[in-house]
Amino acid sequence: MKYDAPEPIPPDLLYETLSKATPAPAGRWIGQLWLKSLSLQHSRKNHIRLVIIILLACVAYVDYLTGDYLVLFPFYALAIMVIGWYDGWAGALITVIIATVLEIGSDFMLHGGVQIIDDLNQVFRTALWLVIGYGAASMRSYVLTIFRQQSALSQALEKLKIDVDSAQMVQKALLEKPIPHDPRIDMAIRYTMAQELGGDYYRIAHNGDTLTLFIGDVSGKGPPAALVTALLCGLLEESGDRIKSPSSLLSLINERIYPYISEEFFITCFYGVVDLAGKKLTYASAGHDPPLLLRKSSGKVEEIAATGMPLGITSPMALSEEEILFQAGDVLVLYTDGFTNNKKSDGTRMDFEALKKQLEACQGCRAEDISSSLLAFASENTDRSPDDDTVLMVARFH
């Protein structure tokens, strides 16, 4: 249904209504004063002002009829508070003036004059009305400011969420690489982020008899760590297939990345080149948590020690590399510190020796089953949500 707006209230009719509704000749002055504050164009605000002034006139008339038997001071205060809230301090001030004139006019007509005590009471009432009007106007201004700030904050957070979601999609695309299908190796990878964006990274490349494994952990979490991870990813994609030596590749990455990261950032990482035909692992480890190698022959777990400092601390930096021979049935486990650093609410951390025994109990299992067993063990050793990113990579050689 179409709504037809009512015709604007003619100024002459408004002036006449106020003059007749108000006792004493002051009504004419009130009408003129109020008309000055109104726009002559039709609006909802003008109607509300008109309703308030008519109500004030009615209250003054009732005040005149009831004499001293009924105290109508709170009704004036209520009208002033409404106008102060809706129309601001200027509207509240005009309403106070109107209410004061109306009440003085009512008392004048009732008593035939105004006594000193009435004058003092009126001064106090007017002062209180001014405080009420100013308080209502200030409160409205404060509420509107808070509302605008919350609205702007909500819009900024929504935009930030969209940006973070987009960045998360890009990071997942960098990480979600297919696991190589080769009968000589069985692999499983688990990756979880403590926040929307993470600082852990892994890369697997398979080319014939060569399998390269990279796992890294950027200090910190969230967007800053994710940006450093993206830089690390680009360097690996650029040089990973060109440089065959693990120590040379990590040294080159350190040289390239050192000028672009601040002092609070560093990267621990492990890079290994697996010769599937010769059953040999050549690796370099830049301060990374020691990978675990489960030997089929002995049923025991060996720790693979680091061969240098984390990347990003100093440049140039020399890294050595080591070689390890493996046999069919051996299991290599790579992980970031989010896997082992989880702790309970009382501060106790995971027992690393117990973790090694858990891995030893997985002798002969598939890579996927081994990763599930290790994650379940880690979950049993903490009673709260992980506060760091986690990568767990399991490779079982055949």
C-alpha positions, 0 to 999 in steps of 0.5 A: 500500500502506498503511503501518502504523507500528510500535508505540512502543518501551516505555521499560522495554524500552529501559532494559533493552536499554541496561543489558545492552548496556553494560559496568559498572553505568554502563549503568543511569545511561546508560539513565536519562539517555537516556530523559530526552531522549526523548519517549515517543511514537513518532517517527523521531527517537526511532528514530535516537537509539536506533540511535545509542546501541545502536551506541555500546554495541556500539563500547564492547563491541568496544573492551572485547574488543579491548583496546588493539589497536584504536582506536575513538575515530573511531567515537565521534566519527562518532556524535557528529557524526551526532547533532549534525547531526540532533538539535542541540547538546543531543543531541550533548552527551548523546551525548558524555556517553554516549560518555565513560561507555561508554569509561571503563567499557570501560577500567575493565573492561579494566584493573581501574581508570583511570590518570591518563594515561588520565584526561588522554586521556579529557579531551582526547577528550571536549573534542574530541567536544564541539567536533565535536558543537557544530560539527555542530550549528552547521553544521546550524543554518547550513545550515538558515538558508541553506536557509530564506533561499533558500526565502524568496528564491525565493518572493519572486522568484517573486512578483516575477516574476509581478508584473513579468509582469503589469505587462509585459502592462499596458504592452504593452496601452498600447503595442500600438495598431493602425497607422492604415490610410490610403492617404496614409501608410505606417507601421512601428513597432519597439519593444524593451525592454532589461528586462522593463519600459521607459521608452519610449512612443509614441502614434498617433491618427488622426482623418480628415485629422489624424494625431498622433504622439507619442514619448517617452523617460523617463530610466532603465529598469525599473519606475521608468521604467515608472511614469512612462510609465504616468503620461505615457500617462494624461495623453496619453489625457486631453488628447491629443484635446482640445488641438490645439496640440503646444506647449500639450499638452506644457506641460500635461503638464509642469505635471501631471507635474512635482510627481510625479517626482523630480529624477533623472527627466525626459522627452524627447518629440516631439509632432507633428500631421500634416495629411494633406490640407494636407501639413503637420507642426506639432510641438513637441520637448521635448529629444528626439533630432532626428527625420529627414526624408528629402526626395524632391525632394533625396534628402537628410535633414534634422534636425528640431531641438528646440523646448524643454527636456525635461519634468520639469526645471522648471515652468512651462516654455514650449515653441515649436512649428514647422511643416514642409511635406512632399510625397508620397514624403517619409519621417519617422523618429522614434526614441528614444536607445536606437536611436542610443546603442548602442556597441561594446565599445571605446566607439565609437558609431554614426556619425550621418552614416552613419545619415543616408546609410543612410536616404538609400539607402532612397529610394522604399522602403516604411516596413517595409523602411526600418525593417528597413534602419535596424535592421540598420545599428544592429545592425552598429554594435554588438557587444553586446545593447542596454542601453536601450529603443528605439522606431523609428517610420517614416512615409512620406507618399503 
